[in-house]
Amino acid sequence: MEKIDDSVQRLANYFYDDRLSELYGSSHIGAQRQRYIDLLQWHKSFFNVDKAMILSSPGRTELGGNQTDHNGGIVLAAAVNVDSVAVVTKTDDRIVTVNSENFPLFKVDLNDLEKRDEETGKTEALIRGIAASLVKQGYQIGGFKASVVSDVQPGSGLSSSASIEILLGTIFNSLYNDNGISITELALFGKEAENTYFGKHCGLMDPLACGTGGIIAMDFREGETPQITPIDLYFEDFDYEIFIIHTGGSYSHMNEEFSSIPREMKEAASVLGKKICRETTEVDLLAEMPAIREKFGDRAFLRAIHFFRENNRVKEMIDSLLQNDFDTFLKLVSRSGNSSFKYLQNCYSRDNIKDQGIPVGLAICEGFLDGNGVCRVHGGGFAGTIQAYVPRERAEDFKAFTGSIFGGDAVRMVRIREASAGPVLLT
């Protein structure tokens, strides 16, 4: 841990500008420099401490593989330059105290790692759940005081919960385990905590993408031991910007909508005697189409069709990026969005057909882009966000236009972040 005053002084003297540029992009250095200074000073004043370390965990964007990971699919995703940051001081007890800009101060006693019903849906549940997984796997835990700020807002489509889970995991990893725990393990611990303690269904894709950094392909054929392949390219070489646009609506009360997708894909696979779609083929699925439709309905068949075709698309996406063929990549992004709308059917809720923010957003963006750029549903769907690839020379006009419709705060331009989650290394 470093002296807080020394870190503040080095920040003020531009000593860390290269590192900030690496994390956030050159146009954001000034704002991020002040953000770090403010957080360090806030932490020192609030907790009356002199030393601390700084850790960062990014959000993520999905590039391909919409809703396929739970059936053994291949997903393409990337960390982005929007993150959660913690200034942390190690303590000699087993009490975790967190001071956040958006939530009241809270404490978690790590002497009790049993699930608490009253913590469902709260950050306390994530801390307790992650600590419980660490202990179960033989890792060390202990107390700390943390001051946290996050630009990965809930409902932003950039996976706020996964960003926080990985941030918490890296704190335990750095303070008590000499950074010896892999990102895959930390992602598993975060997933277990969110599923069991926090009370929300999630997969491994989000925390893995947040933790690893850069663009990665994740093959979930083996379930919770996915094969991870970094895609080594510099995205900025392509003359496009990525936008995430919140079109309105809420994910609350949509648990059944989300859980129906993996369930129906698995139902289709079960007709072929398999547990998940990855264990069979589209050819076999088509051969059993009448039986699937009769037993589980048309939507189960269509969602399984989406799985197989999306899986093949992701392989093509990976190849196109590795070959620097961005035109083909964009065509595949468009086809992915088309498949999500028609076959996966996750662009609006069947229980609230008057609220179709995602289709409205797609209509607005497609009209503006007019074939020069693409857009698609982003993430889980049903409400919330869409993703758009916009030519760089039209990016500011696109931002102003969509902001005038959905609100300026709803439109976010993001860039790929290469750095993984962990200590920011301000030394």
DRENVEX-218373 format. One line per field, with one value per residue (C-alpha): x, y, z; chain; residue number from 1. Coordinates in nm, 4 decimals. Each point is the difference from the previous one (the first is absolute). Layout:
N
east [X; ...]
north [Y; ...]
up [Z; ...]
c [A; ...]
k [NUM; ...]
END
This chain:
427
east [0.0000; 0.1136; -0.0238; -0.3176; 0.1598; 0.2790; -0.2480; -0.2017; 0.3153; 0.1123; -0.3451; -0.0042; 0.3417; -0.1210; 0.2255; -0.2701; -0.1459; 0.1305; -0.1663; -0.3269; 0.0126; 0.0463; -0.3060; -0.2369; 0.1306; 0.1940; -0.3100; -0.0989; 0.3325; -0.0884; -0.3340; 0.1416; 0.2982; -0.2369; -0.2251; 0.2909; 0.1188; -0.3481; -0.0431; 0.3378; -0.0651; -0.3530; 0.1329; 0.2712; -0.2429; -0.2847; 0.2028; 0.2857; 0.2666; 0.3302; 0.0651; -0.2097; 0.0076; -0.2166; -0.1783; -0.2134; -0.2490; -0.1498; -0.3445; -0.0493; -0.1735; -0.1211; 0.1147; -0.1559; -0.1602; -0.3232; -0.1460; 0.1899; 0.2498; -0.2486; -0.0336; 0.3716; 0.0372; 0.2872; -0.0129; 0.2035; 0.0238; 0.2289; 0.0873; -0.0746; 0.1404; -0.2747; 0.0840; -0.0497; 0.2880; 0.0850; 0.2524; 0.0715; 0.1805; 0.0708; -0.1082; 0.1031; -0.3515; -0.2579; -0.2343; -0.0603; -0.1166; -0.1069; -0.0653; -0.1661; -0.1178; -0.3336; -0.0831; 0.0056; 0.3069; -0.0176; 0.2029; 0.0320; 0.1414; 0.1931; -0.0169; -0.3501; -0.0120; -0.3481; -0.2527; -0.2339; -0.3440; -0.0124; 0.3072; -0.1625; 0.0615; 0.2629; 0.3757; 0.0432; -0.1220; 0.2676; 0.2766; -0.1153; -0.0565; 0.3370; 0.1765; -0.1803; 0.1145; 0.3575; 0.0074; -0.1602; 0.2804; 0.2719; 0.0817; 0.0560; -0.2395; 0.0158; -0.1318; 0.0435; -0.1394; -0.0984; -0.1262; -0.1709; -0.1220; -0.1376; -0.0825; -0.1546; -0.3514; -0.2739; -0.2091; 0.2715; 0.0429; 0.3690; -0.0428; 0.0229; -0.0403; 0.2811; 0.2292; -0.0567; 0.0368; 0.3375; 0.1053; -0.0774; 0.1752; 0.3134; 0.0070; 0.0116; 0.2455; 0.2377; -0.0171; 0.0014; 0.1027; 0.2959; -0.2079; 0.0224; -0.3661; -0.0859; -0.2630; -0.1969; -0.0165; -0.0970; -0.2729; -0.1317; -0.0041; -0.1874; -0.2526; -0.0592; -0.0467; -0.2435; -0.1999; -0.0122; 0.0472; -0.1149; -0.2939; 0.0422; 0.0608; 0.3200; 0.2608; 0.3778; 0.0272; -0.0400; 0.2558; 0.2477; -0.0154; 0.0265; 0.2958; 0.2085; 0.0211; 0.0151; -0.2085; -0.0386; -0.1784; -0.1469; -0.0958; -0.2418; -0.0091; 0.1386; -0.2308; 0.1764; 0.3477; -0.0236; 0.2782; 0.1057; 0.1737; 0.1246; -0.0623; 0.3156; -0.0898; -0.0170; -0.3656; 0.0802; 0.1474; -0.3540; -0.1741; -0.3069; -0.1168; -0.2069; -0.3070; -0.2164; -0.3426; -0.2496; -0.3411; -0.2020; -0.1735; 0.1103; 0.1257; -0.2008; -0.2692; 0.1544; 0.1599; -0.2402; 0.0752; 0.3747; -0.0230; -0.2330; 0.2805; 0.2460; -0.2910; -0.1624; 0.3308; 0.0627; -0.3531; 0.0649; 0.3273; -0.1744; -0.2116; 0.3273; 0.1067; 0.2459; 0.0305; 0.1056; -0.0026; 0.3798; -0.0234; -0.1944; -0.0155; -0.2346; -0.0430; -0.1217; -0.2195; -0.1702; -0.0586; -0.1890; -0.1786; -0.3548; 0.0590; 0.1506; -0.2863; -0.2591; 0.1543; 0.1427; -0.1393; 0.1387; 0.1986; 0.2173; 0.0846; 0.0754; 0.2213; 0.1987; 0.0377; 0.1384; 0.2529; 0.1462; 0.0130; 0.1320; 0.2731; 0.1134; -0.0191; 0.2312; 0.2617; -0.0276; 0.0193; 0.3232; 0.1485; -0.1029; 0.1591; 0.3203; 0.0123; -0.0742; -0.3135; -0.2248; -0.2603; -0.0726; -0.0023; -0.2685; -0.2129; 0.0186; -0.0953; -0.3080; -0.0922; 0.0462; -0.2454; -0.2447; 0.0175; -0.0536; -0.3113; -0.1586; 0.1136; 0.1267; -0.2825; 0.1559; -0.0665; -0.3139; -0.2048; -0.3007; -0.1677; 0.0311; -0.0338; -0.0649; 0.3546; 0.2376; 0.2943; 0.2528; -0.1892; -0.0604; 0.3724; 0.0907; -0.2430; 0.1416; 0.3636; -0.0539; -0.1667; 0.2958; 0.2662; -0.1781; 0.2214; 0.3250; 0.0455; -0.2060; -0.1951; -0.1364; -0.1450; 0.2696; 0.0278; -0.2933; -0.2656; -0.3759; 0.0657; 0.2965; 0.2828; 0.0976; 0.3461; 0.0964; 0.3137; 0.0223; 0.2545; 0.2390; -0.0714; -0.3718; 0.0436; -0.0663; -0.3067; -0.1275; 0.0516; -0.1851; -0.2859; -0.0602; 0.0546; -0.2783; -0.2359; 0.1114; 0.1819; 0.3680; 0.0790; -0.1540; 0.2539; 0.3517; 0.2951; 0.2386; 0.3386; 0.1726; 0.2200; 0.2997; 0.0953; -0.1389; -0.1653; 0.2285; 0.2357; 0.0568; 0.3641; 0.0421; 0.3629]
north [0.0000; 0.3543; 0.3197; 0.1723; 0.3461; -0.1293; -0.1499; 0.3214; 0.2025; -0.2265; 0.0162; 0.3796; 0.0106; -0.2132; -0.2896; -0.2577; 0.1497; -0.2805; -0.2569; 0.1953; 0.0272; -0.3763; -0.0603; 0.2688; 0.1545; 0.3215; 0.2206; -0.1016; 0.0498; 0.3276; -0.1187; -0.3305; 0.1697; 0.2125; -0.2991; -0.1903; 0.3003; 0.0572; -0.3674; -0.0217; 0.3142; -0.1128; -0.3341; 0.1620; 0.2457; -0.2444; -0.2858; 0.2069; -0.2152; 0.0880; -0.2956; -0.1761; -0.1829; 0.0676; -0.2686; 0.0203; -0.2377; 0.0863; -0.0524; -0.2154; -0.0025; -0.3098; -0.0165; -0.3312; -0.3115; 0.1496; -0.2250; -0.3190; -0.0496; -0.1880; -0.2685; -0.0462; 0.2668; 0.2200; 0.3659; 0.2978; 0.2857; 0.2836; 0.2133; 0.3700; 0.3292; 0.0444; -0.1411; -0.0429; 0.1304; -0.0684; 0.1623; -0.2648; -0.0187; -0.3369; -0.0495; -0.2422; -0.1322; -0.1866; 0.2940; 0.1337; 0.3618; 0.1582; 0.3666; 0.0603; 0.3133; -0.1629; -0.2027; 0.0381; -0.1155; -0.3697; -0.2625; -0.3753; -0.2229; -0.2777; -0.2150; -0.0887; -0.1176; -0.1532; 0.1327; 0.2649; 0.0431; 0.3675; 0.0655; -0.1291; 0.2491; 0.1932; 0.0405; -0.1516; -0.3293; 0.0104; 0.0646; -0.2779; -0.2414; 0.0656; -0.0352; -0.3292; -0.1365; 0.1098; -0.1796; -0.3095; -0.0193; 0.0485; 0.3653; 0.2704; 0.2797; 0.2941; 0.3452; 0.3237; 0.3499; 0.1054; 0.3117; -0.0852; 0.1954; -0.1491; 0.1269; -0.3381; 0.0945; -0.2588; -0.0494; 0.1440; -0.3285; -0.0103; -0.2527; 0.2042; -0.3022; -0.1942; 0.3021; 0.0282; -0.3765; -0.0025; 0.3155; -0.1674; -0.3190; 0.1866; 0.1801; -0.3324; -0.1304; 0.2946; 0.0497; -0.3609; -0.2356; 0.1683; 0.0266; -0.3766; -0.0627; -0.0203; 0.2213; -0.3136; -0.0980; 0.3532; -0.0007; -0.3306; 0.1371; 0.3086; -0.2101; -0.2248; 0.3010; 0.1670; -0.3186; -0.1237; 0.2965; 0.2960; -0.1904; 0.0761; -0.2344; 0.0704; -0.1857; 0.0065; 0.2107; 0.3394; -0.0355; -0.1747; 0.2846; 0.2633; -0.1714; -0.1047; 0.3233; 0.0488; -0.2028; -0.3662; -0.3012; -0.2327; -0.3547; -0.1417; -0.3553; -0.1180; 0.2219; 0.1613; -0.0680; 0.2035; 0.0231; 0.3650; 0.1319; 0.3623; 0.1724; 0.1989; 0.3071; 0.3734; 0.0934; 0.3682; -0.0770; -0.0396; 0.3294; -0.0761; 0.0866; -0.2276; 0.1452; -0.1515; 0.1631; -0.0476; 0.0048; -0.0042; -0.2718; -0.2054; -0.3541; -0.0330; -0.2675; -0.1616; -0.3014; -0.2332; 0.1629; -0.0516; -0.3520; -0.1107; 0.0284; -0.2581; -0.2170; -0.0152; -0.0617; -0.2902; -0.1275; -0.0120; -0.1851; -0.2482; -0.1285; -0.1182; -0.1568; 0.2789; 0.2413; 0.3114; 0.1121; -0.0194; -0.3795; -0.0331; 0.1619; 0.2116; -0.2889; -0.2266; 0.2782; 0.0454; -0.3742; 0.0120; 0.3286; -0.1470; -0.1681; 0.3161; 0.2174; -0.2445; -0.0503; 0.3427; 0.2405; 0.2059; 0.2448; -0.2728; -0.1160; 0.3548; 0.0752; -0.3154; 0.1058; 0.3305; -0.1861; -0.2004; 0.2836; 0.2498; -0.2423; -0.0280; 0.3777; 0.0562; -0.2237; 0.2119; 0.3192; -0.1165; -0.0859; 0.3346; 0.1962; -0.2002; 0.0722; 0.3712; -0.0401; 0.2442; 0.0216; -0.3709; 0.0347; 0.2719; -0.2141; -0.2802; 0.2398; 0.0970; -0.3646; -0.0703; 0.2755; -0.1262; -0.3501; 0.1326; 0.1849; -0.2763; -0.3245; 0.0711; 0.2519; 0.2058; 0.3522; 0.0686; -0.1664; -0.2050; 0.1189; 0.3684; 0.0404; 0.3745; 0.0510; -0.0730; 0.2296; -0.2282; -0.0243; 0.3767; 0.0569; -0.2304; 0.1793; 0.3416; -0.1097; -0.1870; 0.3073; 0.2195; -0.2459; -0.0811; -0.3007; 0.1711; -0.1673; -0.2593; -0.0409; -0.2933; -0.0992; -0.0022; -0.2567; -0.1802; 0.2092; 0.0362; 0.3580; 0.2287; 0.0364; -0.0262; 0.0149; 0.2041; 0.0138; 0.3493; 0.1410; 0.2209; 0.3076; -0.0260; -0.0917; 0.3434; 0.0542; -0.3454; 0.0705; 0.3320; -0.1504; -0.3041; 0.2093; 0.2363; -0.2991; -0.2164; 0.2627; 0.0869; -0.2250; -0.2983; 0.0107; -0.1172; -0.0328; -0.2679; -0.1261; -0.3323; -0.0135; -0.2302; 0.0025; -0.2700; 0.0635; 0.0407; 0.2481; 0.3185; -0.0097; 0.3636; -0.0271]
up [0.0000; -0.0757; 0.2006; -0.1131; -0.0053; -0.2248; -0.2446; -0.0080; -0.0641; -0.2845; -0.1565; 0.0227; -0.1677; -0.2964; 0.1017; -0.0737; -0.3159; -0.2227; 0.2233; 0.0062; -0.3794; -0.0215; 0.2195; -0.1244; -0.3232; -0.0532; -0.0109; 0.3551; 0.1802; 0.1702; 0.1343; 0.1204; 0.1637; 0.2071; 0.0683; 0.1537; 0.2008; 0.1403; 0.0902; 0.1743; 0.2022; 0.0854; 0.1229; 0.2117; 0.1579; 0.0590; 0.1481; 0.1469; -0.1652; -0.1667; -0.2323; -0.2639; -0.3296; -0.3064; -0.2010; -0.3121; -0.1589; -0.3418; -0.1399; -0.3074; -0.3343; -0.1818; -0.3624; -0.1024; 0.1414; 0.1303; 0.2720; -0.0908; 0.2837; 0.2196; -0.2687; -0.0571; -0.2669; -0.1137; 0.1002; -0.1186; 0.2507; 0.1047; 0.2998; -0.0464; 0.1296; 0.2592; 0.3407; 0.3731; 0.2114; 0.3639; 0.2311; 0.2634; 0.3332; 0.1605; 0.3630; 0.2729; 0.0609; -0.2105; -0.0529; -0.3508; -0.0006; -0.3282; -0.0611; -0.3377; -0.1753; -0.0851; 0.3127; 0.3791; 0.1924; 0.0828; 0.1827; -0.0482; 0.2750; -0.1748; 0.3134; -0.1194; -0.3619; 0.0035; -0.2485; 0.1433; -0.1533; 0.0971; -0.2181; -0.3202; -0.2785; 0.1987; -0.0381; 0.3453; -0.1462; -0.2704; 0.2543; 0.2307; -0.2892; -0.1645; 0.3352; 0.0614; -0.3376; 0.0668; 0.3341; -0.1507; -0.2570; 0.2602; -0.0652; 0.2608; 0.0922; 0.2377; 0.0701; -0.1874; -0.0316; -0.3505; -0.1698; -0.3280; -0.3021; -0.3189; -0.3458; -0.0833; 0.0980; 0.0700; -0.3110; -0.2252; -0.1854; 0.0923; 0.2841; 0.3179; 0.2274; -0.1687; 0.0160; 0.3763; 0.0504; -0.1729; 0.1877; 0.3334; -0.1072; -0.1034; 0.3359; 0.1864; -0.2590; 0.0362; 0.3768; 0.1163; -0.2815; -0.1752; -0.3202; -0.0358; -0.0856; -0.3694; -0.1596; -0.0904; 0.3666; 0.1044; -0.2645; 0.1352; 0.3534; -0.1190; -0.1898; 0.3014; 0.2274; -0.2404; -0.0565; 0.3585; 0.2346; -0.2112; -0.1475; -0.3699; -0.2894; -0.1927; -0.2002; -0.0232; -0.3133; 0.1693; 0.2819; -0.2296; -0.2519; 0.2742; 0.1619; -0.2992; -0.1983; -0.3765; -0.2453; 0.0899; -0.1430; 0.2630; -0.0907; 0.2600; -0.1349; 0.3358; 0.2020; 0.2942; -0.1363; -0.3214; -0.2545; -0.0242; -0.3116; -0.0088; -0.3330; -0.0605; -0.2008; 0.0472; -0.0398; -0.0394; -0.3429; -0.1293; -0.0721; 0.2121; 0.3483; 0.2225; 0.1670; 0.2738; 0.0164; 0.2811; -0.1657; 0.3228; 0.1952; 0.2969; 0.0518; 0.3209; -0.0014; -0.3091; 0.1621; -0.1796; -0.3358; 0.0482; 0.1436; -0.2803; -0.2586; 0.1391; 0.1121; -0.3439; -0.1770; 0.2371; -0.0552; -0.3737; 0.0614; 0.2299; -0.2878; -0.1529; 0.3282; 0.0832; 0.2927; -0.1925; -0.3618; -0.0340; 0.0342; -0.3236; -0.3478; -0.2059; -0.2438; 0.2797; 0.1355; -0.3354; -0.0237; 0.3308; -0.0689; 0.0024; 0.3363; 0.1525; -0.1211; 0.1255; 0.3436; 0.0822; -0.2594; -0.2850; 0.2103; 0.1493; -0.3521; -0.1193; 0.2988; -0.0650; -0.3648; 0.1260; 0.2123; -0.2871; -0.2491; 0.2533; 0.0997; -0.3612; -0.0372; 0.2947; -0.1601; -0.3150; 0.2069; 0.1591; -0.3384; -0.1496; 0.2842; -0.0174; -0.3737; 0.0565; -0.2106; 0.1836; -0.2769; 0.0369; 0.3788; -0.0214; -0.2311; 0.2556; 0.2805; -0.2001; -0.0568; 0.3695; 0.0889; -0.2600; 0.1476; 0.3530; -0.1107; -0.2101; 0.1594; 0.3506; 0.0497; 0.2770; -0.1254; 0.2046; 0.2681; -0.1016; 0.3217; -0.0884; -0.3740; 0.0279; 0.1292; -0.2880; 0.0615; -0.1678; -0.3321; 0.0129; 0.0552; -0.2857; -0.2314; 0.0933; -0.0386; -0.3252; -0.1456; 0.0944; -0.1150; -0.3268; -0.0708; 0.1034; 0.3376; 0.1892; 0.3231; 0.2003; 0.3365; 0.2659; 0.2775; 0.1554; -0.1708; 0.0640; 0.1164; 0.0337; -0.2446; -0.3625; -0.1562; -0.3067; -0.2133; -0.1451; -0.2487; 0.1957; -0.2119; 0.0893; 0.3668; 0.1505; -0.2182; 0.0934; 0.3696; -0.0217; -0.2028; 0.2214; 0.3129; -0.1077; -0.0042; 0.2924; 0.2103; 0.0007; 0.2954; -0.1832; -0.2841; 0.0726; -0.2347; 0.1259; -0.1116; 0.0498; 0.3096; -0.0259; 0.3679; 0.2268; 0.3362; 0.2989; 0.1636; -0.1959; 0.1160; 0.0902; 0.1075]
c [A; A; A; A; A; A; A; A; A; A; A; A; A; A; A; A; A; A; A; A; A; A; A; A; A; A; A; A; A; A; A; A; A; A; A; A; A; A; A; A; A; A; A; A; A; A; A; A; A; A; A; A; A; A; A; A; A; A; A; A; A; A; A; A; A; A; A; A; A; A; A; A; A; A; A; A; A; A; A; A; A; A; A; A; A; A; A; A; A; A; A; A; A; A; A; A; A; A; A; A; A; A; A; A; A; A; A; A; A; A; A; A; A; A; A; A; A; A; A; A; A; A; A; A; A; A; A; A; A; A; A; A; A; A; A; A; A; A; A; A; A; A; A; A; A; A; A; A; A; A; A; A; A; A; A; A; A; A; A; A; A; A; A; A; A; A; A; A; A; A; A; A; A; A; A; A; A; A; A; A; A; A; A; A; A; A; A; A; A; A; A; A; A; A; A; A; A; A; A; A; A; A; A; A; A; A; A; A; A; A; A; A; A; A; A; A; A; A; A; A; A; A; A; A; A; A; A; A; A; A; A; A; A; A; A; A; A; A; A; A; A; A; A; A; A; A; A; A; A; A; A; A; A; A; A; A; A; A; A; A; A; A; A; A; A; A; A; A; A; A; A; A; A; A; A; A; A; A; A; A; A; A; A; A; A; A; A; A; A; A; A; A; A; A; A; A; A; A; A; A; A; A; A; A; A; A; A; A; A; A; A; A; A; A; A; A; A; A; A; A; A; A; A; A; A; A; A; A; A; A; A; A; A; A; A; A; A; A; A; A; A; A; A; A; A; A; A; A; A; A; A; A; A; A; A; A; A; A; A; A; A; A; A; A; A; A; A; A; A; A; A; A; A; A; A; A; A; A; A; A; A; A; A; A; A; A; A; A; A; A; A; A; A; A; A; A; A; A; A; A; A; A; A; A; A; A; A; A; A; A; A; A; A; A; A; A; A; A; A; A; A; A; A; A; A; A; A]
k [1; 2; 3; 4; 5; 6; 7; 8; 9; 10; 11; 12; 13; 14; 15; 16; 17; 18; 19; 20; 21; 22; 23; 24; 25; 26; 27; 28; 29; 30; 31; 32; 33; 34; 35; 36; 37; 38; 39; 40; 41; 42; 43; 44; 45; 46; 47; 48; 49; 50; 51; 52; 53; 54; 55; 56; 57; 58; 59; 60; 61; 62; 63; 64; 65; 66; 67; 68; 69; 70; 71; 72; 73; 74; 75; 76; 77; 78; 79; 80; 81; 82; 83; 84; 85; 86; 87; 88; 89; 90; 91; 92; 93; 94; 95; 96; 97; 98; 99; 100; 101; 102; 103; 104; 105; 106; 107; 108; 109; 110; 111; 112; 113; 114; 115; 116; 117; 118; 119; 120; 121; 122; 123; 124; 125; 126; 127; 128; 129; 130; 131; 132; 133; 134; 135; 136; 137; 138; 139; 140; 141; 142; 143; 144; 145; 146; 147; 148; 149; 150; 151; 152; 153; 154; 155; 156; 157; 158; 159; 160; 161; 162; 163; 164; 165; 166; 167; 168; 169; 170; 171; 172; 173; 174; 175; 176; 177; 178; 179; 180; 181; 182; 183; 184; 185; 186; 187; 188; 189; 190; 191; 192; 193; 194; 195; 196; 197; 198; 199; 200; 201; 202; 203; 204; 205; 206; 207; 208; 209; 210; 211; 212; 213; 214; 215; 216; 217; 218; 219; 220; 221; 222; 223; 224; 225; 226; 227; 228; 229; 230; 231; 232; 233; 234; 235; 236; 237; 238; 239; 240; 241; 242; 243; 244; 245; 246; 247; 248; 249; 250; 251; 252; 253; 254; 255; 256; 257; 258; 259; 260; 261; 262; 263; 264; 265; 266; 267; 268; 269; 270; 271; 272; 273; 274; 275; 276; 277; 278; 279; 280; 281; 282; 283; 284; 285; 286; 287; 288; 289; 290; 291; 292; 293; 294; 295; 296; 297; 298; 299; 300; 301; 302; 303; 304; 305; 306; 307; 308; 309; 310; 311; 312; 313; 314; 315; 316; 317; 318; 319; 320; 321; 322; 323; 324; 325; 326; 327; 328; 329; 330; 331; 332; 333; 334; 335; 336; 337; 338; 339; 340; 341; 342; 343; 344; 345; 346; 347; 348; 349; 350; 351; 352; 353; 354; 355; 356; 357; 358; 359; 360; 361; 362; 363; 364; 365; 366; 367; 368; 369; 370; 371; 372; 373; 374; 375; 376; 377; 378; 379; 380; 381; 382; 383; 384; 385; 386; 387; 388; 389; 390; 391; 392; 393; 394; 395; 396; 397; 398; 399; 400; 401; 402; 403; 404; 405; 406; 407; 408; 409; 410; 411; 412; 413; 414; 415; 416; 417; 418; 419; 420; 421; 422; 423; 424; 425; 426; 427]
END
